[in-house]
Structure formats: C-alpha cells, structure tokens
Amino acid sequence: MGFLPTVETHGNPLRPAWDRLHTLPGGKRLFSLVVGRTARYTGTIGAHVEELRPGFAKVTMRDRPRVRNHLRSVHAIALANLAEVTGNIALAYSLPDDARFIVAGMDLRYIKKARGTITGTTECPVPETSETADFEVPVTLRDDSGDVVVEAMLYSRVGPKKKR
C-alpha cells in the first residue's frame, strides 16, 4: 500500500502533519483527506481520523451507498480497508524517524453485518528502533451500538528507510 510512511523522506511525515492539523478547525478532516489522497484506494471509503497518538488510532467510516453491498450492509472490502487504514496510521505515527513499514498480511473475522457508522480502533506496539522486526497490529471495528462487526490482525514488517 502506498502509505505516507513508505515515502522515502527524512523523518516521520505523518506525525508532524497530524500534530499540526488535528487541533485546527477542520484539521482532522483535512488530515483524513490527505491520507485518502496519498493512499488512493483508502480514499475511496472516506475514512475520518478521529484520534491518533503513539500506539493508538480511532478512525470512522460513514455508511453510505458507495461502501454498501447488495445486502444493504457495508461491504467486506470497505471494512478490510478501514481496518487497514486504522492499523497503518497508528503504526506509522509511532515509527521512529528512520523507519518505514509494509503490511505483510492481514486476517479478518467478520462477526456480523455492518450497518451505520463504523469505528475502527487499535492499540498497537510502538517500535523502539528501525531495526527489522515483525509486528502484529490488532484492529476492532464496531457499529454505532458498540457491537463488534470485524476483528482484524495486520502483520506488519518495520525496517530502516533505504539510504539514498
């Protein structure tokens, strides 16, 4: 996935963007749009980043026709996309400045039909160094009533950025 932290830049571009924008009026929306534009497929679900700090993210997705299936519930792939962006931004925000990551795999358990606004949350490990290591990033998706609709696990590999 072409996500912000995989771009070869100095430092961690995601952290200062969130830190600068999230307290401004419309800043969370702008940040979410930038994430959606940077990771284009992610942008198709209209995810909105609500909270972000080291090892934690909370992201919402409104239920609308664009993300629904023929059963009038949120499509499984839209849910997978929400799980991935939730886990990815938490891990990306937590990375040391000289690290990058890639998702190496993902498991999903669809618990019940998803309807209404879906909220993804994760509490993930915070990498201490850019040394190559594998991390499991658990993500839970809940509906408006708080019921779990998806349990996901992202398997991510963190490593050092390439030297130029």
Secondary structure by P-SEA (a helix, b strand, c coil): ccccccccccccaaaaaaaacccccaaaaaaaaaaaaaaccccccccccccccccbbbbbbbbccccccccccccaaaaaaaaaaaaaaaaaaaccccbbbbbcbbbbbbccccccbbbbbbbbbbbcccccbbbbbbbbbbcccccccbbbbbbbbbbccccc
